[in-house]
Amino acid sequence: MAHAQAFGPAAGLAVVRPLFEVPGMTDYHLLYAVTGDLLCRSGDHVAARDHFLRAASMTQNAAERLTMRGRAADCAATPPATP
């Protein structure tokens, strides 16, 4: 996330996306949450929503699940970025 703060969400996504190829990482809900955040900040609200919902479905923690569902709802309510 620090990389994305310094260089923008696209740069952060470039760092995060390869992690989906690492065995075991696709079972880590926070990978989906971070990706959702970066997608949301880059304007891809549909993909961000999907990632937040996936993160919510993976966590056993009720507070995290509520937070991820809230972030998904926020993305769904945000108009898409105009090119």
C-alpha positions as CSV (number, residue, x, y, z in Angstrom):
1,M,0.0,0.0,0.0
2,A,2.9,2.4,0.6
3,H,4.0,1.9,-3.0
4,A,0.5,2.8,-4.1
5,Q,0.5,5.9,-1.8
6,A,3.7,7.1,-3.4
7,F,3.1,6.1,-7.0
8,G,-0.6,5.7,-7.4
9,P,-3.1,2.8,-7.5
10,A,-2.0,1.5,-10.8
11,A,1.5,1.0,-9.5
12,G,0.1,-0.7,-6.4
13,L,-1.9,-3.1,-8.5
14,A,1.3,-3.9,-10.5
15,V,2.9,-5.0,-7.2
16,V,-0.2,-6.8,-5.9
17,R,-1.5,-8.7,-9.0
18,P,1.5,-11.1,-9.2
19,L,0.7,-12.3,-5.6
20,F,-2.4,-14.1,-7.0
21,E,0.1,-16.5,-8.7
22,V,1.8,-17.4,-5.4
23,P,0.5,-20.7,-4.0
24,G,-1.7,-20.2,-1.0
25,M,-2.2,-16.4,-1.5
26,T,-5.5,-16.8,-3.2
27,D,-6.8,-18.2,0.2
28,Y,-5.8,-14.9,1.9
29,H,-8.8,-12.6,2.2
30,L,-6.7,-9.5,2.8
31,L,-5.1,-9.9,-0.7
32,Y,-8.6,-9.5,-2.1
33,A,-9.3,-6.6,0.2
34,V,-6.1,-4.7,-0.8
35,T,-6.8,-5.3,-4.4
36,G,-10.3,-4.1,-4.0
37,D,-9.1,-0.9,-2.4
38,L,-6.6,-0.3,-5.2
39,L,-9.2,-1.0,-7.9
40,C,-11.6,1.3,-6.2
41,R,-9.0,4.1,-6.0
42,S,-8.2,3.5,-9.7
43,G,-11.9,3.9,-10.6
44,D,-12.8,0.3,-11.4
45,H,-15.7,0.1,-9.0
46,V,-17.2,-3.1,-10.4
47,A,-14.0,-5.1,-10.0
48,A,-13.4,-3.5,-6.6
49,R,-16.8,-4.6,-5.4
50,D,-16.2,-8.1,-6.5
51,H,-12.9,-8.3,-4.7
52,F,-14.4,-6.9,-1.5
53,L,-17.2,-9.4,-1.6
54,R,-14.7,-12.2,-2.2
55,A,-12.7,-11.0,0.8
56,A,-15.9,-10.9,2.9
57,S,-16.8,-14.4,2.0
58,M,-13.4,-15.7,2.9
59,T,-13.0,-14.2,6.4
60,Q,-14.2,-15.8,9.6
61,N,-14.1,-12.5,11.4
62,A,-17.6,-10.9,11.6
63,A,-16.2,-7.3,11.9
64,E,-13.9,-7.8,8.8
65,R,-16.8,-9.3,6.9
66,L,-19.0,-6.3,7.7
67,T,-16.3,-3.9,6.7
68,M,-15.7,-5.7,3.4
69,R,-19.4,-5.8,2.6
70,G,-19.6,-2.1,3.4
71,R,-16.7,-1.3,1.1
72,A,-18.4,-3.4,-1.6
73,A,-21.6,-1.4,-1.1
74,D,-19.7,1.9,-1.3
75,C,-18.1,0.8,-4.6
76,A,-21.5,-0.2,-6.0
77,A,-22.9,3.2,-5.1
78,T,-19.9,5.1,-6.7
79,P,-20.4,6.1,-10.3
80,P,-17.8,4.7,-12.7
81,A,-14.8,6.9,-13.6
82,T,-15.2,8.7,-16.9
83,P,-12.4,8.3,-19.3
